Amino acid sequence: MHTGQLEGINNRIKVIKRMAYGYRYSEFFFMKIKSVFPGNP
């Protein structure tokens, strides 16, 4: 992978983390990340 692709993935995860601030359950946070990247395990 090129670093640009990795930076894009990291940026998306950071945006989801900012939106998820205050969620009670961390499982919901990880489910949101998995829904954004469906092809990765």
Phi and psi restraints in degrees (range 20) as a CNS / XPLOR table:
assign (resid 1 and name C) (resid 2 and name N)
       (resid 2 and name CA) (resid 2 and name C) 1.0 -81.7 20.0 2
assign (resid 2 and name N) (resid 2 and name CA)
       (resid 2 and name C) (resid 3 and name N) 1.0 157.1 20.0 2
assign (resid 2 and name C) (resid 3 and name N)
       (resid 3 and name CA) (resid 3 and name C) 1.0 -65.9 20.0 2
assign (resid 3 and name N) (resid 3 and name CA)
       (resid 3 and name C) (resid 4 and name N) 1.0 -26.1 20.0 2
assign (resid 3 and name C) (resid 4 and name N)
       (resid 4 and name CA) (resid 4 and name C) 1.0 -63.6 20.0 2
assign (resid 4 and name N) (resid 4 and name CA)
       (resid 4 and name C) (resid 5 and name N) 1.0 -40.5 20.0 2
assign (resid 4 and name C) (resid 5 and name N)
       (resid 5 and name CA) (resid 5 and name C) 1.0 -65.9 20.0 2
assign (resid 5 and name N) (resid 5 and name CA)
       (resid 5 and name C) (resid 6 and name N) 1.0 -42.5 20.0 2
assign (resid 5 and name C) (resid 6 and name N)
       (resid 6 and name CA) (resid 6 and name C) 1.0 -64.9 20.0 2
assign (resid 6 and name N) (resid 6 and name CA)
       (resid 6 and name C) (resid 7 and name N) 1.0 -39.5 20.0 2
assign (resid 6 and name C) (resid 7 and name N)
       (resid 7 and name CA) (resid 7 and name C) 1.0 -64.4 20.0 2
assign (resid 7 and name N) (resid 7 and name CA)
       (resid 7 and name C) (resid 8 and name N) 1.0 -35.8 20.0 2
assign (resid 7 and name C) (resid 8 and name N)
       (resid 8 and name CA) (resid 8 and name C) 1.0 -65.5 20.0 2
assign (resid 8 and name N) (resid 8 and name CA)
       (resid 8 and name C) (resid 9 and name N) 1.0 -41.0 20.0 2
assign (resid 8 and name C) (resid 9 and name N)
       (resid 9 and name CA) (resid 9 and name C) 1.0 -65.0 20.0 2
assign (resid 9 and name N) (resid 9 and name CA)
       (resid 9 and name C) (resid 10 and name N) 1.0 -45.6 20.0 2
assign (resid 9 and name C) (resid 10 and name N)
       (resid 10 and name CA) (resid 10 and name C) 1.0 -61.2 20.0 2
assign (resid 10 and name N) (resid 10 and name CA)
       (resid 10 and name C) (resid 11 and name N) 1.0 -38.9 20.0 2
assign (resid 10 and name C) (resid 11 and name N)
       (resid 11 and name CA) (resid 11 and name C) 1.0 -65.1 20.0 2
assign (resid 11 and name N) (resid 11 and name CA)
       (resid 11 and name C) (resid 12 and name N) 1.0 -42.6 20.0 2
assign (resid 11 and name C) (resid 12 and name N)
       (resid 12 and name CA) (resid 12 and name C) 1.0 -62.1 20.0 2
assign (resid 12 and name N) (resid 12 and name CA)
       (resid 12 and name C) (resid 13 and name N) 1.0 -41.4 20.0 2
assign (resid 12 and name C) (resid 13 and name N)
       (resid 13 and name CA) (resid 13 and name C) 1.0 -64.7 20.0 2
assign (resid 13 and name N) (resid 13 and name CA)
       (resid 13 and name C) (resid 14 and name N) 1.0 -39.2 20.0 2
assign (resid 13 and name C) (resid 14 and name N)
       (resid 14 and name CA) (resid 14 and name C) 1.0 -65.6 20.0 2
assign (resid 14 and name N) (resid 14 and name CA)
       (resid 14 and name C) (resid 15 and name N) 1.0 -37.6 20.0 2
assign (resid 14 and name C) (resid 15 and name N)
       (resid 15 and name CA) (resid 15 and name C) 1.0 -65.5 20.0 2
assign (resid 15 and name N) (resid 15 and name CA)
       (resid 15 and name C) (resid 16 and name N) 1.0 -43.0 20.0 2
assign (resid 15 and name C) (resid 16 and name N)
       (resid 16 and name CA) (resid 16 and name C) 1.0 -63.4 20.0 2
assign (resid 16 and name N) (resid 16 and name CA)
       (resid 16 and name C) (resid 17 and name N) 1.0 -38.6 20.0 2
assign (resid 16 and name C) (resid 17 and name N)
       (resid 17 and name CA) (resid 17 and name C) 1.0 -63.3 20.0 2
assign (resid 17 and name N) (resid 17 and name CA)
       (resid 17 and name C) (resid 18 and name N) 1.0 -40.6 20.0 2
assign (resid 17 and name C) (resid 18 and name N)
       (resid 18 and name CA) (resid 18 and name C) 1.0 -65.2 20.0 2
assign (resid 18 and name N) (resid 18 and name CA)
       (resid 18 and name C) (resid 19 and name N) 1.0 -39.7 20.0 2
assign (resid 18 and name C) (resid 19 and name N)
       (resid 19 and name CA) (resid 19 and name C) 1.0 -70.8 20.0 2
assign (resid 19 and name N) (resid 19 and name CA)
       (resid 19 and name C) (resid 20 and name N) 1.0 -27.6 20.0 2
assign (resid 19 and name C) (resid 20 and name N)
       (resid 20 and name CA) (resid 20 and name C) 1.0 -87.6 20.0 2
assign (resid 20 and name N) (resid 20 and name CA)
       (resid 20 and name C) (resid 21 and name N) 1.0 4.4 20.0 2
assign (resid 20 and name C) (resid 21 and name N)
       (resid 21 and name CA) (resid 21 and name C) 1.0 -60.8 20.0 2
assign (resid 21 and name N) (resid 21 and name CA)
       (resid 21 and name C) (resid 22 and name N) 1.0 125.6 20.0 2
assign (resid 21 and name C) (resid 22 and name N)
       (resid 22 and name CA) (resid 22 and name C) 1.0 97.9 20.0 2
assign (resid 22 and name N) (resid 22 and name CA)
       (resid 22 and name C) (resid 23 and name N) 1.0 -4.4 20.0 2
assign (resid 22 and name C) (resid 23 and name N)
       (resid 23 and name CA) (resid 23 and name C) 1.0 -64.5 20.0 2
assign (resid 23 and name N) (resid 23 and name CA)
       (resid 23 and name C) (resid 24 and name N) 1.0 143.4 20.0 2
assign (resid 23 and name C) (resid 24 and name N)
       (resid 24 and name CA) (resid 24 and name C) 1.0 -77.0 20.0 2
assign (resid 24 and name N) (resid 24 and name CA)
       (resid 24 and name C) (resid 25 and name N) 1.0 -36.3 20.0 2
assign (resid 24 and name C) (resid 25 and name N)
       (resid 25 and name CA) (resid 25 and name C) 1.0 -112.2 20.0 2
assign (resid 25 and name N) (resid 25 and name CA)
       (resid 25 and name C) (resid 26 and name N) 1.0 129.5 20.0 2
assign (resid 25 and name C) (resid 26 and name N)
       (resid 26 and name CA) (resid 26 and name C) 1.0 -72.4 20.0 2
assign (resid 26 and name N) (resid 26 and name CA)
       (resid 26 and name C) (resid 27 and name N) 1.0 -23.1 20.0 2
assign (resid 26 and name C) (resid 27 and name N)
       (resid 27 and name CA) (resid 27 and name C) 1.0 -62.2 20.0 2
assign (resid 27 and name N) (resid 27 and name CA)
       (resid 27 and name C) (resid 28 and name N) 1.0 -35.7 20.0 2
assign (resid 27 and name C) (resid 28 and name N)
       (resid 28 and name CA) (resid 28 and name C) 1.0 -64.7 20.0 2
assign (resid 28 and name N) (resid 28 and name CA)
       (resid 28 and name C) (resid 29 and name N) 1.0 -38.2 20.0 2
assign (resid 28 and name C) (resid 29 and name N)
       (resid 29 and name CA) (resid 29 and name C) 1.0 -61.4 20.0 2
assign (resid 29 and name N) (resid 29 and name CA)
       (resid 29 and name C) (resid 30 and name N) 1.0 -45.2 20.0 2
assign (resid 29 and name C) (resid 30 and name N)
       (resid 30 and name CA) (resid 30 and name C) 1.0 -70.2 20.0 2
assign (resid 30 and name N) (resid 30 and name CA)
       (resid 30 and name C) (resid 31 and name N) 1.0 -32.1 20.0 2
assign (resid 30 and name C) (resid 31 and name N)
       (resid 31 and name CA) (resid 31 and name C) 1.0 -65.3 20.0 2
assign (resid 31 and name N) (resid 31 and name CA)
       (resid 31 and name C) (resid 32 and name N) 1.0 -37.5 20.0 2
assign (resid 31 and name C) (resid 32 and name N)
       (resid 32 and name CA) (resid 32 and name C) 1.0 -64.3 20.0 2
assign (resid 32 and name N) (resid 32 and name CA)
       (resid 32 and name C) (resid 33 and name N) 1.0 -41.8 20.0 2
assign (resid 32 and name C) (resid 33 and name N)
       (resid 33 and name CA) (resid 33 and name C) 1.0 -64.7 20.0 2
assign (resid 33 and name N) (resid 33 and name CA)
       (resid 33 and name C) (resid 34 and name N) 1.0 -43.3 20.0 2
assign (resid 33 and name C) (resid 34 and name N)
       (resid 34 and name CA) (resid 34 and name C) 1.0 -66.2 20.0 2
assign (resid 34 and name N) (resid 34 and name CA)
       (resid 34 and name C) (resid 35 and name N) 1.0 -29.9 20.0 2
assign (resid 34 and name C) (resid 35 and name N)
       (resid 35 and name CA) (resid 35 and name C) 1.0 -73.1 20.0 2
assign (resid 35 and name N) (resid 35 and name CA)
       (resid 35 and name C) (resid 36 and name N) 1.0 -27.8 20.0 2
assign (resid 35 and name C) (resid 36 and name N)
       (resid 36 and name CA) (resid 36 and name C) 1.0 -75.7 20.0 2
assign (resid 36 and name N) (resid 36 and name CA)
       (resid 36 and name C) (resid 37 and name N) 1.0 -33.7 20.0 2
assign (resid 36 and name C) (resid 37 and name N)
       (resid 37 and name CA) (resid 37 and name C) 1.0 -117.9 20.0 2
assign (resid 37 and name N) (resid 37 and name CA)
       (resid 37 and name C) (resid 38 and name N) 1.0 76.4 20.0 2
assign (resid 37 and name C) (resid 38 and name N)
       (resid 38 and name CA) (resid 38 and name C) 1.0 -69.7 20.0 2
assign (resid 38 and name N) (resid 38 and name CA)
       (resid 38 and name C) (resid 39 and name N) 1.0 -24.2 20.0 2
assign (resid 38 and name C) (resid 39 and name N)
       (resid 39 and name CA) (resid 39 and name C) 1.0 -80.9 20.0 2
assign (resid 39 and name N) (resid 39 and name CA)
       (resid 39 and name C) (resid 40 and name N) 1.0 -16.9 20.0 2
assign (resid 39 and name C) (resid 40 and name N)
       (resid 40 and name CA) (resid 40 and name C) 1.0 -94.9 20.0 2
assign (resid 40 and name N) (resid 40 and name CA)
       (resid 40 and name C) (resid 41 and name N) 1.0 142.9 20.0 2
